[in-house]
Every structure is written in structure tokens, then in C-alpha cells.
Amino acid sequence: LFEKIMPQQMPSPEEAQMAMQQMQRQSAEQNMQAMIQTISHACFEKCLTRPGTRLESKEQTCLAMCMDRYMDTMNVVVKAMTD
């Protein structure tokens, strides 16, 4: 019955490729968001010594350096995987 209402059509090779590229972009975006969340959590756990309404200077420096190290490491890993 469903096929009578909406006949099944095979996508063209170009449409299939475009759909695959879109899914890859969405997957990469989700992975990046998850990675940023993981990095943020790890760095906050490492750098924040006590809760407060604002970050102390040493906490800000620690967070910046921690995030930079994680991002540098990820760049090295991605580069090694693509080479």
C-alpha cells in the first residue's frame, strides 16, 4: 500500500554521493561537539579548584593551556590518521 502512495525511486549516483557527504559532515560535526564537551569537562575538572562566581587568573590560564594542549594533540592525531 505504501509503495502505491509513494513509489520507491532509486537516487541517482550524484544524489547518493551528496547524501553520503551530508551524513559524513553531520557525523563529523557531532564528533567535534562531543570532543569539545569531553575536553571542557576534563579541563574544568583539572583546573577549577573550588566553585565560585568567577574564574581566578590561574584558573583561566590553566583552562586555556589545557584546551590548547588537547586541541594540539587532536590535530596531531588527525594528521597522523590522514597521512
PDB file with one MODEL, atoms N, CA, C and O in Angstrom:
MODEL        1
ATOM      1  N   LEU A   1       0.829  -1.196   0.000  1.00  0.00           N
ATOM      2  CA  LEU A   1       0.000   0.000   0.000  1.00  0.00           C
ATOM      3  C   LEU A   1       0.869   1.254   0.000  1.00  0.00           C
ATOM      4  O   LEU A   1       0.606   2.192  -0.753  1.00  0.00           O
ATOM      5  N   PHE A   2       1.938   1.275   0.868  1.00  0.00           N
ATOM      6  CA  PHE A   2       2.808   2.458   0.945  1.00  0.00           C
ATOM      7  C   PHE A   2       3.486   2.737  -0.388  1.00  0.00           C
ATOM      8  O   PHE A   2       3.657   3.892  -0.777  1.00  0.00           O
ATOM      9  N   GLU A   3       3.876   1.658  -1.096  1.00  0.00           N
ATOM     10  CA  GLU A   3       4.551   1.831  -2.381  1.00  0.00           C
ATOM     11  C   GLU A   3       3.616   2.432  -3.421  1.00  0.00           C
ATOM     12  O   GLU A   3       4.073   3.120  -4.334  1.00  0.00           O
ATOM     13  N   LYS A   4       2.322   2.185  -3.301  1.00  0.00           N
ATOM     14  CA  LYS A   4       1.359   2.781  -4.229  1.00  0.00           C
ATOM     15  C   LYS A   4       1.233   4.281  -3.987  1.00  0.00           C
ATOM     16  O   LYS A   4       1.059   5.067  -4.918  1.00  0.00           O
ATOM     17  N   ILE A   5       1.326   4.655  -2.709  1.00  0.00           N
ATOM     18  CA  ILE A   5       1.214   6.079  -2.362  1.00  0.00           C
ATOM     19  C   ILE A   5       2.506   6.822  -2.698  1.00  0.00           C
ATOM     20  O   ILE A   5       2.480   7.901  -3.291  1.00  0.00           O
ATOM     21  N   MET A   6       3.632   6.230  -2.311  1.00  0.00           N
ATOM     22  CA  MET A   6       4.946   6.849  -2.549  1.00  0.00           C
ATOM     23  C   MET A   6       5.826   5.836  -3.275  1.00  0.00           C
ATOM     24  O   MET A   6       6.512   5.045  -2.626  1.00  0.00           O
ATOM     25  N   PRO A   7       5.821   5.844  -4.593  1.00  0.00           N
ATOM     26  CA  PRO A   7       6.618   4.857  -5.321  1.00  0.00           C
ATOM     27  C   PRO A   7       8.100   4.992  -4.972  1.00  0.00           C
ATOM     28  O   PRO A   7       8.622   6.095  -4.812  1.00  0.00           O
ATOM     29  N   GLN A   8       8.762   3.839  -4.861  1.00  0.00           N
ATOM     30  CA  GLN A   8      10.175   3.790  -4.497  1.00  0.00           C
ATOM     31  C   GLN A   8      11.003   4.241  -5.698  1.00  0.00           C
ATOM     32  O   GLN A   8      10.852   3.707  -6.797  1.00  0.00           O
ATOM     33  N   GLN A   9      11.872   5.219  -5.488  1.00  0.00           N
ATOM     34  CA  GLN A   9      12.752   5.678  -6.547  1.00  0.00           C
ATOM     35  C   GLN A   9      14.177   5.584  -6.048  1.00  0.00           C
ATOM     36  O   GLN A   9      14.486   5.983  -4.925  1.00  0.00           O
ATOM     37  N   MET A  10      15.019   5.067  -6.872  1.00  0.00           N
ATOM     38  CA  MET A  10      16.437   4.978  -6.524  1.00  0.00           C
ATOM     39  C   MET A  10      17.072   6.341  -6.774  1.00  0.00           C
ATOM     40  O   MET A  10      16.824   6.961  -7.808  1.00  0.00           O
ATOM     41  N   PRO A  11      17.885   6.809  -5.839  1.00  0.00           N
ATOM     42  CA  PRO A  11      18.557   8.092  -6.070  1.00  0.00           C
ATOM     43  C   PRO A  11      19.620   7.923  -7.156  1.00  0.00           C
ATOM     44  O   PRO A  11      20.165   6.838  -7.359  1.00  0.00           O
ATOM     45  N   SER A  12      19.890   9.013  -7.835  1.00  0.00           N
ATOM     46  CA  SER A  12      20.954   8.992  -8.834  1.00  0.00           C
ATOM     47  C   SER A  12      22.288   8.863  -8.107  1.00  0.00           C
ATOM     48  O   SER A  12      22.355   9.128  -6.907  1.00  0.00           O
ATOM     49  N   PRO A  13      23.350   8.463  -8.802  1.00  0.00           N
ATOM     50  CA  PRO A  13      24.659   8.386  -8.149  1.00  0.00           C
ATOM     51  C   PRO A  13      25.081   9.716  -7.521  1.00  0.00           C
ATOM     52  O   PRO A  13      25.695   9.741  -6.454  1.00  0.00           O
ATOM     53  N   GLU A  14      24.748  10.813  -8.189  1.00  0.00           N
ATOM     54  CA  GLU A  14      25.102  12.139  -7.649  1.00  0.00           C
ATOM     55  C   GLU A  14      24.329  12.425  -6.364  1.00  0.00           C
ATOM     56  O   GLU A  14      24.887  12.948  -5.400  1.00  0.00           O
ATOM     57  N   GLU A  15      23.034  12.078  -6.356  1.00  0.00           N
ATOM     58  CA  GLU A  15      22.222  12.291  -5.157  1.00  0.00           C
ATOM     59  C   GLU A  15      22.706  11.417  -4.003  1.00  0.00           C
ATOM     60  O   GLU A  15      22.740  11.853  -2.852  1.00  0.00           O
ATOM     61  N   ALA A  16      23.079  10.173  -4.325  1.00  0.00           N
ATOM     62  CA  ALA A  16      23.587   9.271  -3.293  1.00  0.00           C
ATOM     63  C   ALA A  16      24.896   9.807  -2.726  1.00  0.00           C
ATOM     64  O   ALA A  16      25.118   9.748  -1.516  1.00  0.00           O
ATOM     65  N   GLN A  17      25.761  10.326  -3.586  1.00  0.00           N
ATOM     66  CA  GLN A  17      27.035  10.882  -3.127  1.00  0.00           C
ATOM     67  C   GLN A  17      26.804  12.121  -2.266  1.00  0.00           C
ATOM     68  O   GLN A  17      27.458  12.294  -1.238  1.00  0.00           O
ATOM     69  N   MET A  18      25.887  12.972  -2.676  1.00  0.00           N
ATOM     70  CA  MET A  18      25.587  14.172  -1.897  1.00  0.00           C
ATOM     71  C   MET A  18      25.020  13.797  -0.524  1.00  0.00           C
ATOM     72  O   MET A  18      25.368  14.407   0.487  1.00  0.00           O
ATOM     73  N   ALA A  19      24.150  12.792  -0.501  1.00  0.00           N
ATOM     74  CA  ALA A  19      23.574  12.344   0.773  1.00  0.00           C
ATOM     75  C   ALA A  19      24.660  11.783   1.679  1.00  0.00           C
ATOM     76  O   ALA A  19      24.666  12.052   2.880  1.00  0.00           O
ATOM     77  N   MET A  20      25.577  11.008   1.115  1.00  0.00           N
ATOM     78  CA  MET A  20      26.674  10.433   1.897  1.00  0.00           C
ATOM     79  C   MET A  20      27.576  11.544   2.451  1.00  0.00           C
ATOM     80  O   MET A  20      27.986  11.491   3.610  1.00  0.00           O
ATOM     81  N   GLN A  21      27.879  12.536   1.629  1.00  0.00           N
ATOM     82  CA  GLN A  21      28.708  13.652   2.097  1.00  0.00           C
ATOM     83  C   GLN A  21      28.023  14.424   3.214  1.00  0.00           C
ATOM     84  O   GLN A  21      28.674  14.838   4.174  1.00  0.00           O
ATOM     85  N   GLN A  22      26.716  14.619   3.097  1.00  0.00           N
ATOM     86  CA  GLN A  22      25.981  15.328   4.144  1.00  0.00           C
ATOM     87  C   GLN A  22      26.006  14.536   5.444  1.00  0.00           C
ATOM     88  O   GLN A  22      26.185  15.113   6.516  1.00  0.00           O
ATOM     89  N   MET A  23      25.828  13.221   5.360  1.00  0.00           N
ATOM     90  CA  MET A  23      25.877  12.393   6.568  1.00  0.00           C
ATOM     91  C   MET A  23      27.275  12.424   7.185  1.00  0.00           C
ATOM     92  O   MET A  23      27.405  12.443   8.409  1.00  0.00           O
ATOM     93  N   GLN A  24      28.314  12.429   6.361  1.00  0.00           N
ATOM     94  CA  GLN A  24      29.683  12.498   6.875  1.00  0.00           C
ATOM     95  C   GLN A  24      29.927  13.837   7.572  1.00  0.00           C
ATOM     96  O   GLN A  24      30.560  13.880   8.627  1.00  0.00           O
ATOM     97  N   ARG A  25      29.432  14.921   6.991  1.00  0.00           N
ATOM     98  CA  ARG A  25      29.583  16.243   7.625  1.00  0.00           C
ATOM     99  C   ARG A  25      28.861  16.288   8.966  1.00  0.00           C
ATOM    100  O   ARG A  25      29.397  16.796   9.951  1.00  0.00           O
ATOM    101  N   GLN A  26      27.638  15.753   9.001  1.00  0.00           N
ATOM    102  CA  GLN A  26      26.869  15.744  10.247  1.00  0.00           C
ATOM    103  C   GLN A  26      27.562  14.890  11.305  1.00  0.00           C
ATOM    104  O   GLN A  26      27.602  15.260  12.478  1.00  0.00           O
ATOM    105  N   SER A  27      28.095  13.770  10.897  1.00  0.00           N
ATOM    106  CA  SER A  27      28.813  12.905  11.829  1.00  0.00           C
ATOM    107  C   SER A  27      30.060  13.602  12.365  1.00  0.00           C
ATOM    108  O   SER A  27      30.342  13.547  13.562  1.00  0.00           O
ATOM    109  N   ALA A  28      30.798  14.252  11.482  1.00  0.00           N
ATOM    110  CA  ALA A  28      31.998  14.981  11.910  1.00  0.00           C
ATOM    111  C   ALA A  28      31.636  16.106  12.874  1.00  0.00           C
ATOM    112  O   ALA A  28      32.351  16.348  13.846  1.00  0.00           O
ATOM    113  N   GLU A  29      30.531  16.789  12.605  1.00  0.00           N
ATOM    114  CA  GLU A  29      30.083  17.870  13.487  1.00  0.00           C
ATOM    115  C   GLU A  29      29.709  17.326  14.870  1.00  0.00           C
ATOM    116  O   GLU A  29      30.058  17.921  15.889  1.00  0.00           O
ATOM    117  N   GLN A  30      29.005  16.205  14.900  1.00  0.00           N
ATOM    118  CA  GLN A  30      28.630  15.592  16.177  1.00  0.00           C
ATOM    119  C   GLN A  30      29.875  15.136  16.939  1.00  0.00           C
ATOM    120  O   GLN A  30      29.958  15.303  18.155  1.00  0.00           O
ATOM    121  N   ASN A  31      30.828  14.566  16.228  1.00  0.00           N
ATOM    122  CA  ASN A  31      32.074  14.135  16.869  1.00  0.00           C
ATOM    123  C   ASN A  31      32.831  15.326  17.445  1.00  0.00           C
ATOM    124  O   ASN A  31      33.385  15.240  18.541  1.00  0.00           O
ATOM    125  N   MET A  32      32.859  16.436  16.713  1.00  0.00           N
ATOM    126  CA  MET A  32      33.549  17.630  17.192  1.00  0.00           C
ATOM    127  C   MET A  32      32.863  18.175  18.444  1.00  0.00           C
ATOM    128  O   MET A  32      33.537  18.567  19.397  1.00  0.00           O
ATOM    129  N   GLN A  33      31.545  18.204  18.449  1.00  0.00           N
ATOM    130  CA  GLN A  33      30.809  18.684  19.616  1.00  0.00           C
ATOM    131  C   GLN A  33      31.072  17.788  20.827  1.00  0.00           C
ATOM    132  O   GLN A  33      31.253  18.281  21.941  1.00  0.00           O
ATOM    133  N   ALA A  34      31.091  16.487  20.610  1.00  0.00           N
ATOM    134  CA  ALA A  34      31.360  15.558  21.708  1.00  0.00           C
ATOM    135  C   ALA A  34      32.785  15.738  22.221  1.00  0.00           C
ATOM    136  O   ALA A  34      33.023  15.696  23.428  1.00  0.00           O
ATOM    137  N   MET A  35      33.733  15.938  21.305  1.00  0.00           N
ATOM    138  CA  MET A  35      35.121  16.129  21.710  1.00  0.00           C
ATOM    139  C   MET A  35      35.277  17.411  22.527  1.00  0.00           C
ATOM    140  O   MET A  35      35.971  17.415  23.545  1.00  0.00           O
ATOM    141  N   ILE A  36      34.652  18.476  22.099  1.00  0.00           N
ATOM    142  CA  ILE A  36      34.738  19.746  22.831  1.00  0.00           C
ATOM    143  C   ILE A  36      34.125  19.595  24.214  1.00  0.00           C
ATOM    144  O   ILE A  36      34.659  20.124  25.190  1.00  0.00           O
ATOM    145  N   GLN A  37      33.022  18.888  24.308  1.00  0.00           N
ATOM    146  CA  GLN A  37      32.395  18.665  25.609  1.00  0.00           C
ATOM    147  C   GLN A  37      33.318  17.848  26.518  1.00  0.00           C
ATOM    148  O   GLN A  37      33.451  18.156  27.703  1.00  0.00           O
ATOM    149  N   THR A  38      33.945  16.821  25.976  1.00  0.00           N
ATOM    150  CA  THR A  38      34.869  15.995  26.755  1.00  0.00           C
ATOM    151  C   THR A  38      36.070  16.803  27.216  1.00  0.00           C
ATOM    152  O   THR A  38      36.483  16.708  28.371  1.00  0.00           O
ATOM    153  N   ILE A  39      36.629  17.597  26.313  1.00  0.00           N
ATOM    154  CA  ILE A  39      37.783  18.430  26.651  1.00  0.00           C
ATOM    155  C   ILE A  39      37.409  19.436  27.728  1.00  0.00           C
ATOM    156  O   ILE A  39      38.142  19.618  28.700  1.00  0.00           O
ATOM    157  N   SER A  40      36.269  20.084  27.553  1.00  0.00           N
ATOM    158  CA  SER A  40      35.832  21.085  28.534  1.00  0.00           C
ATOM    159  C   SER A  40      35.684  20.463  29.911  1.00  0.00           C
ATOM    160  O   SER A  40      36.140  21.021  30.909  1.00  0.00           O
ATOM    161  N   HIS A  41      35.044  19.303  29.956  1.00  0.00           N
ATOM    162  CA  HIS A  41      34.848  18.632  31.245  1.00  0.00           C
ATOM    163  C   HIS A  41      36.192  18.272  31.881  1.00  0.00           C
ATOM    164  O   HIS A  41      36.407  18.521  33.067  1.00  0.00           O
ATOM    165  N   ALA A  42      37.090  17.688  31.095  1.00  0.00           N
ATOM    166  CA  ALA A  42      38.398  17.283  31.618  1.00  0.00           C
ATOM    167  C   ALA A  42      39.188  18.490  32.123  1.00  0.00           C
ATOM    168  O   ALA A  42      39.800  18.433  33.190  1.00  0.00           O
ATOM    169  N   CYS A  43      39.174  19.560  31.369  1.00  0.00           N
ATOM    170  CA  CYS A  43      39.938  20.748  31.763  1.00  0.00           C
ATOM    171  C   CYS A  43      39.319  21.435  32.985  1.00  0.00           C
ATOM    172  O   CYS A  43      40.044  21.918  33.856  1.00  0.00           O
ATOM    173  N   PHE A  44      38.004  21.481  33.053  1.00  0.00           N
ATOM    174  CA  PHE A  44      37.376  22.079  34.230  1.00  0.00           C
ATOM    175  C   PHE A  44      37.693  21.262  35.471  1.00  0.00           C
ATOM    176  O   PHE A  44      37.969  21.822  36.532  1.00  0.00           O
ATOM    177  N   GLU A  45      37.656  19.938  35.346  1.00  0.00           N
ATOM    178  CA  GLU A  45      37.998  19.077  36.490  1.00  0.00           C
ATOM    179  C   GLU A  45      39.439  19.318  36.935  1.00  0.00           C
ATOM    180  O   GLU A  45      39.732  19.329  38.131  1.00  0.00           O
ATOM    181  N   LYS A  46      40.326  19.508  35.978  1.00  0.00           N
ATOM    182  CA  LYS A  46      41.741  19.681  36.287  1.00  0.00           C
ATOM    183  C   LYS A  46      42.036  21.072  36.852  1.00  0.00           C
ATOM    184  O   LYS A  46      42.838  21.210  37.776  1.00  0.00           O
ATOM    185  N   CYS A  47      41.398  22.086  36.307  1.00  0.00           N
ATOM    186  CA  CYS A  47      41.809  23.467  36.591  1.00  0.00           C
ATOM    187  C   CYS A  47      41.002  24.189  37.668  1.00  0.00           C
ATOM    188  O   CYS A  47      41.523  25.100  38.312  1.00  0.00           O
ATOM    189  N   LEU A  48      39.770  23.813  37.874  1.00  0.00           N
ATOM    190  CA  LEU A  48      38.948  24.532  38.854  1.00  0.00           C
ATOM    191  C   LEU A  48      39.086  23.865  40.211  1.00  0.00           C
ATOM    192  O   LEU A  48      38.698  22.713  40.402  1.00  0.00           O
ATOM    193  N   THR A  49      39.640  24.607  41.135  1.00  0.00           N
ATOM    194  CA  THR A  49      39.911  24.051  42.456  1.00  0.00           C
ATOM    195  C   THR A  49      38.715  24.181  43.394  1.00  0.00           C
ATOM    196  O   THR A  49      38.528  23.356  44.288  1.00  0.00           O
ATOM    197  N   ARG A  50      37.912  25.211  43.190  1.00  0.00           N
ATOM    198  CA  ARG A  50      36.727  25.400  44.038  1.00  0.00           C
ATOM    199  C   ARG A  50      35.696  26.207  43.264  1.00  0.00           C
ATOM    200  O   ARG A  50      36.053  27.060  42.451  1.00  0.00           O
ATOM    201  N   PRO A  51      34.430  25.943  43.511  1.00  0.00           N
ATOM    202  CA  PRO A  51      33.381  26.680  42.798  1.00  0.00           C
ATOM    203  C   PRO A  51      33.369  28.144  43.217  1.00  0.00           C
ATOM    204  O   PRO A  51      33.708  28.488  44.349  1.00  0.00           O
ATOM    205  N   GLY A  52      32.980  28.973  42.302  1.00  0.00           N
ATOM    206  CA  GLY A  52      32.860  30.397  42.595  1.00  0.00           C
ATOM    207  C   GLY A  52      32.069  31.079  41.501  1.00  0.00           C
ATOM    208  O   GLY A  52      31.619  30.448  40.545  1.00  0.00           O
ATOM    209  N   THR A  53      31.910  32.370  41.660  1.00  0.00           N
ATOM    210  CA  THR A  53      31.129  33.123  40.678  1.00  0.00           C
ATOM    211  C   THR A  53      31.980  33.583  39.507  1.00  0.00           C
ATOM    212  O   THR A  53      31.446  33.996  38.477  1.00  0.00           O
ATOM    213  N   ARG A  54      33.308  33.517  39.652  1.00  0.00           N
ATOM    214  CA  ARG A  54      34.204  33.895  38.555  1.00  0.00           C
ATOM    215  C   ARG A  54      35.492  33.097  38.642  1.00  0.00           C
ATOM    216  O   ARG A  54      35.841  32.546  39.686  1.00  0.00           O
ATOM    217  N   LEU A  55      36.188  33.052  37.515  1.00  0.00           N
ATOM    218  CA  LEU A  55      37.439  32.303  37.460  1.00  0.00           C
ATOM    219  C   LEU A  55      38.594  33.180  37.929  1.00  0.00           C
ATOM    220  O   LEU A  55      38.682  34.360  37.591  1.00  0.00           O
ATOM    221  N   GLU A  56      39.473  32.572  38.712  1.00  0.00           N
ATOM    222  CA  GLU A  56      40.692  33.270  39.094  1.00  0.00           C
ATOM    223  C   GLU A  56      41.645  33.263  37.905  1.00  0.00           C
ATOM    224  O   GLU A  56      41.485  32.478  36.971  1.00  0.00           O
ATOM    225  N   SER A  57      42.633  34.143  37.952  1.00  0.00           N
ATOM    226  CA  SER A  57      43.583  34.264  36.856  1.00  0.00           C
ATOM    227  C   SER A  57      44.300  32.942  36.569  1.00  0.00           C
ATOM    228  O   SER A  57      44.455  32.553  35.412  1.00  0.00           O
ATOM    229  N   LYS A  58      44.735  32.258  37.628  1.00  0.00           N
ATOM    230  CA  LYS A  58      45.453  30.997  37.416  1.00  0.00           C
ATOM    231  C   LYS A  58      44.530  29.933  36.830  1.00  0.00           C
ATOM    232  O   LYS A  58      44.983  29.075  36.072  1.00  0.00           O
ATOM    233  N   GLU A  59      43.238  29.979  37.172  1.00  0.00           N
ATOM    234  CA  GLU A  59      42.282  29.037  36.593  1.00  0.00           C
ATOM    235  C   GLU A  59      42.060  29.322  35.109  1.00  0.00           C
ATOM    236  O   GLU A  59      41.974  28.399  34.299  1.00  0.00           O
ATOM    237  N   GLN A  60      41.968  30.587  34.767  1.00  0.00           N
ATOM    238  CA  GLN A  60      41.814  30.972  33.363  1.00  0.00           C
ATOM    239  C   GLN A  60      43.012  30.510  32.541  1.00  0.00           C
ATOM    240  O   GLN A  60      42.853  29.970  31.446  1.00  0.00           O
ATOM    241  N   THR A  61      44.215  30.726  33.077  1.00  0.00           N
ATOM    242  CA  THR A  61      45.435  30.308  32.385  1.00  0.00           C
ATOM    243  C   THR A  61      45.473  28.797  32.234  1.00  0.00           C
ATOM    244  O   THR A  61      45.793  28.283  31.162  1.00  0.00           O
ATOM    245  N   CYS A  62      45.147  28.089  33.299  1.00  0.00           N
ATOM    246  CA  CYS A  62      45.135  26.630  33.266  1.00  0.00           C
ATOM    247  C   CYS A  62      44.143  26.120  32.223  1.00  0.00           C
ATOM    248  O   CYS A  62      44.470  25.220  31.449  1.00  0.00           O
ATOM    249  N   LEU A  63      42.939  26.682  32.196  1.00  0.00           N
ATOM    250  CA  LEU A  63      41.933  26.260  31.226  1.00  0.00           C
ATOM    251  C   LEU A  63      42.399  26.500  29.795  1.00  0.00           C
ATOM    252  O   LEU A  63      42.249  25.634  28.933  1.00  0.00           O
ATOM    253  N   ALA A  64      42.962  27.673  29.548  1.00  0.00           N
ATOM    254  CA  ALA A  64      43.435  27.997  28.196  1.00  0.00           C
ATOM    255  C   ALA A  64      44.537  27.038  27.763  1.00  0.00           C
ATOM    256  O   ALA A  64      44.521  26.534  26.640  1.00  0.00           O
ATOM    257  N   MET A  65      45.485  26.788  28.644  1.00  0.00           N
ATOM    258  CA  MET A  65      46.591  25.898  28.304  1.00  0.00           C
ATOM    259  C   MET A  65      46.099  24.460  28.124  1.00  0.00           C
ATOM    260  O   MET A  65      46.544  23.761  27.214  1.00  0.00           O
ATOM    261  N   CYS A  66      45.199  24.027  28.972  1.00  0.00           N
ATOM    262  CA  CYS A  66      44.649  22.679  28.888  1.00  0.00           C
ATOM    263  C   CYS A  66      43.922  22.483  27.557  1.00  0.00           C
ATOM    264  O   CYS A  66      44.148  21.492  26.862  1.00  0.00           O
ATOM    265  N   MET A  67      43.070  23.406  27.216  1.00  0.00           N
ATOM    266  CA  MET A  67      42.323  23.306  25.956  1.00  0.00           C
ATOM    267  C   MET A  67      43.289  23.318  24.766  1.00  0.00           C
ATOM    268  O   MET A  67      43.121  22.550  23.818  1.00  0.00           O
ATOM    269  N   ASP A  68      44.294  24.185  24.819  1.00  0.00           N
ATOM    270  CA  ASP A  68      45.280  24.240  23.733  1.00  0.00           C
ATOM    271  C   ASP A  68      46.012  22.914  23.573  1.00  0.00           C
ATOM    272  O   ASP A  68      46.220  22.449  22.452  1.00  0.00           O
ATOM    273  N   ARG A  69      46.403  22.305  24.688  1.00  0.00           N
ATOM    274  CA  ARG A  69      47.103  21.008  24.616  1.00  0.00           C
ATOM    275  C   ARG A  69      46.218  19.935  24.015  1.00  0.00           C
ATOM    276  O   ARG A  69      46.670  19.157  23.174  1.00  0.00           O
ATOM    277  N   TYR A  70      44.952  19.882  24.439  1.00  0.00           N
ATOM    278  CA  TYR A  70      44.033  18.897  23.875  1.00  0.00           C
ATOM    279  C   TYR A  70      43.863  19.116  22.369  1.00  0.00           C
ATOM    280  O   TYR A  70      43.905  18.162  21.592  1.00  0.00           O
ATOM    281  N   MET A  71      43.674  20.360  21.966  1.00  0.00           N
ATOM    282  CA  MET A  71      43.471  20.639  20.550  1.00  0.00           C
ATOM    283  C   MET A  71      44.730  20.319  19.741  1.00  0.00           C
ATOM    284  O   MET A  71      44.636  19.760  18.649  1.00  0.00           O
ATOM    285  N   ASP A  72      45.902  20.666  20.266  1.00  0.00           N
ATOM    286  CA  ASP A  72      47.154  20.327  19.580  1.00  0.00           C
ATOM    287  C   ASP A  72      47.292  18.816  19.427  1.00  0.00           C
ATOM    288  O   ASP A  72      47.688  18.324  18.371  1.00  0.00           O
ATOM    289  N   THR A  73      46.966  18.096  20.477  1.00  0.00           N
ATOM    290  CA  THR A  73      47.049  16.634  20.437  1.00  0.00           C
ATOM    291  C   THR A  73      46.085  16.073  19.410  1.00  0.00           C
ATOM    292  O   THR A  73      46.450  15.184  18.640  1.00  0.00           O
ATOM    293  N   MET A  74      44.865  16.574  19.386  1.00  0.00           N
ATOM    294  CA  MET A  74      43.885  16.098  18.414  1.00  0.00           C
ATOM    295  C   MET A  74      44.347  16.388  16.990  1.00  0.00           C
ATOM    296  O   MET A  74      44.162  15.557  16.100  1.00  0.00           O
ATOM    297  N   ASN A  75      44.942  17.548  16.766  1.00  0.00           N
ATOM    298  CA  ASN A  75      45.444  17.886  15.435  1.00  0.00           C
ATOM    299  C   ASN A  75      46.540  16.910  15.002  1.00  0.00           C
ATOM    300  O   ASN A  75      46.578  16.498  13.843  1.00  0.00           O
ATOM    301  N   VAL A  76      47.427  16.542  15.923  1.00  0.00           N
ATOM    302  CA  VAL A  76      48.490  15.583  15.617  1.00  0.00           C
ATOM    303  C   VAL A  76      47.885  14.223  15.271  1.00  0.00           C
ATOM    304  O   VAL A  76      48.304  13.576  14.311  1.00  0.00           O
ATOM    305  N   VAL A  77      46.907  13.799  16.052  1.00  0.00           N
ATOM    306  CA  VAL A  77      46.263  12.503  15.810  1.00  0.00           C
ATOM    307  C   VAL A  77      45.553  12.500  14.459  1.00  0.00           C
ATOM    308  O   VAL A  77      45.711  11.562  13.677  1.00  0.00           O
ATOM    309  N   VAL A  78      44.781  13.532  14.185  1.00  0.00           N
ATOM    310  CA  VAL A  78      44.058  13.596  12.901  1.00  0.00           C
ATOM    311  C   VAL A  78      45.036  13.618  11.745  1.00  0.00           C
ATOM    312  O   VAL A  78      44.818  12.946  10.737  1.00  0.00           O
ATOM    313  N   LYS A  79      46.114  14.384  11.876  1.00  0.00           N
ATOM    314  CA  LYS A  79      47.108  14.465  10.802  1.00  0.00           C
ATOM    315  C   LYS A  79      47.758  13.097  10.573  1.00  0.00           C
ATOM    316  O   LYS A  79      47.968  12.687   9.432  1.00  0.00           O
ATOM    317  N   ALA A  80      48.069  12.405  11.652  1.00  0.00           N
ATOM    318  CA  ALA A  80      48.684  11.072  11.529  1.00  0.00           C
ATOM    319  C   ALA A  80      47.720  10.081  10.870  1.00  0.00           C
ATOM    320  O   ALA A  80      48.142   9.207  10.113  1.00  0.00           O
ATOM    321  N   MET A  81      46.439  10.221  11.159  1.00  0.00           N
ATOM    322  CA  MET A  81      45.454   9.309  10.576  1.00  0.00           C
ATOM    323  C   MET A  81      45.206   9.584   9.097  1.00  0.00           C
ATOM    324  O   MET A  81      44.852   8.669   8.352  1.00  0.00           O
ATOM    325  N   THR A  82      45.385  10.816   8.665  1.00  0.00           N
ATOM    326  CA  THR A  82      45.095  11.171   7.272  1.00  0.00           C
ATOM    327  C   THR A  82      46.318  11.066   6.375  1.00  0.00           C
ATOM    328  O   THR A  82      46.196  11.101   5.150  1.00  0.00           O
ATOM    329  N   ASP A  83      47.487  10.940   6.969  1.00  0.00           N
ATOM    330  CA  ASP A  83      48.708  10.814   6.149  1.00  0.00           C
ATOM    331  C   ASP A  83      48.976   9.393   5.751  1.00  0.00           C
ATOM    332  O   ASP A  83      49.960   9.120   5.064  1.00  0.00           O
TER     333      ASP A  83
ENDMDL
END
